[in-house]
Amino acid sequence: MKKLVPIIESIDNNKVVPDAETVYRDCVMLVVKHPKEKKYLYLHNILFGWNVLVQGGIEKGENAYMSALRELKEETGFCDVKSIRKLDFDMDNVYYAAHKKQNRYAIIQTYYIELKSLKQVDHEQESEILFDTYENLYEIFGEPFRHHYYLLGIALKKQENVASKAENKLGTLDLVNHKVTYRDFDERPDRKN
């Protein structure tokens, strides 16, 4: 049976810039649950004003699991992990990365992480580290990062007893400033960096 992967392409201010280089990148995106509350981590990028999930590229010599833990530690300093699980859900994201001045075709694997505590080590200070409820994150992510909310919904849907009946938007692909198409998993573009 073929596995279809959604390709979420920005068509607003983050749309692909014709003259910019396009970089294909294997990435991880993390849904991180607060250790005591039903809240989920997001980063507020101070320079650009973005609200996003933790994400980053898979480096040479790493597998996706190693990258997920490294990105969590680098971006947030959190290192006391109760559990980590790769979700059977992939997503491709096509956009212009203003901070890198290049088009990105991100091939994303998703990990669901539950923190044991809020213990932190030294880390990059580019973003504020915040937690909020699933319901509030719809507005917090806003456009152009509504696909992060979509991904969060998929992650919660896949967790037993996490998604309540009230969370009826789980996994709903309601994106205004994006074009959504689908690709067969086996037909994804070259993953070379």
N, C-alpha and C positions, 0 to 999 in steps of 0.2 A: 504494500500500500504506500502510495506517495505521501510525503510529508510536505505541506505547503508552509512557506514562511512569509509573513507579511513584510512588505517593503514600505516603510513610512518615509515619504520624501517631502521635505519642507518646500512650500510654495510661497512663503512670505519673506520677511527680511533675512531669513537664514537659508534661502534657496541657493542652489548651486550657482557659482559665479563662472561664466563661460571661460574666462581666460586663466582661471586658477588651476593649479595642479590638483588632480584627484588622487587621494591616497586610500587604498583598501586596507582596512584594519580589523583584525580579530579583537573583539572587546568582551568585557564582562560588565554587567550592570547588576547592582546589588539592591535587593529589598531587605532592609535591616530593621528588625523589630526591637523596640525598647525592652529592657529586661523585666520591667514590672508593669508597664502600662500598655494599653492597646493603641500604641502610637508607632509611627514609622519615620525613619531618619530621612532627612533631606538636607542638601547643602544650599546655602544662599551665597552665590558668588558675589563678593563685594565689588569687584571691578566692573562686571558686566550686569549685575542685578538679576542673574538667573537663579531660579529655584529648580534643583535637579536631584535625581537619585545619584548615589555614588557610582561612578563608572570609570573605566580606563582600559587601556590597551593591554593585550597579552604580550609580554616581553619574550625575547628569544630565550630558550632554555626553560621556560615556564609552561605548565599546563594551566588550564582555565581555573582550576581549584586554587592553585598557588597564587595566581593573579588576583583572584577575588579576595583572598586574605591579605595580600600585599596592598591592594588598593584601599581596603578598609582601614588598614593601619596608617598608610601614607596620608589619606585624605581626612581621617577623623581621629587617629590615635587610638581608636578602640582596638583592644587586643584580647579581651576576655570573652571568648565566643562559646556559647552553650551548644549551638548546632549550626551546621552549614549544609545546604542541600542544593544540588543543581536541579533546576526545574526543567521539565521536558517541554520547553518553550523557547524558541529562538525568534529573533526579530532582526531585520536589517533596517538601517537608518541612513538616509542620504541627505546631506546638509552641507552648508558652508560653515566651517569652524573659524569664526572671526578671530579668536585668540591665537590661532595657528596660521591664519591667512591661506587656508587650503580647503578644497572640497573634501569631504569625508564620505566614504562608503563604509559604514561600521557594521560588522557582522557580529551580532550580540548574542552571548549566552547569558542566561539569567540565574542568579543564585539567591536563595532565601536564607538569611542569617538571623538567628536569634542570639542576642547578647546575653551573657550571664550577669554582667555588671557594666557600669559606665566607666570602669577603670581605663585610663588613657596613658599613652606614652607620647613623647614629643612627636609632632607631625607638622605637615605643611599648614600654613595659616592663611590660605587664599580664600577660604569660605567660612561662614558661620555654620556651626553644626546645630541643627534644629530637629525636633520631633513634633509630629502632629498626627491627628486622626485621619483615617482614610477619607472620611467625608470632607474634612477641611482641605485636604490636599488637592481636590479637584480645582478649587479656585487658586490655591497657592501656586500650583504648577502653571496654570493658565496656558495661554498660547505664547510661545511656540513649543512648550514642553508638555502638552497634554498627553503625548504618547508615554510619558513617564507614569502618568496616572493610569493609563491603560495597562501598562506593564505591571504596575502595582496591583491592579485588580485581578489580572491573570494569576499573579503570585498568590494572592490571598485565596482565590478560588481553589487553588491546588492544595491549600493547607486545610487539614481536617479541623472542623469546629472553629475556624477563624472567621470565615465569612458568614455574617448573619443574613437573615432574609431581608432585612432593611437595606442591605448594601446591594441594591438591585442593579447598580451600574457596573458591577464587576465584569471586567472583560469587554465592556461595550466600547467599540471603536468609534468614538464621537469626536472626530478631529476636524477643525475648521480650516486651519492653514496648512494642511498636509494633503498630499495625494497618496492613496493607499492602493498598492497592487500586490500580487502574490507571485512567488517564485517557487518552483519545485526545489526542495532542499538540495538535491543532487546537481542542480543547475546554478548554484551560486557562483559569483565571479571569482576570479583568481584571488587567493588569499595572501599572495606575496605582498610584503611591505615595500 
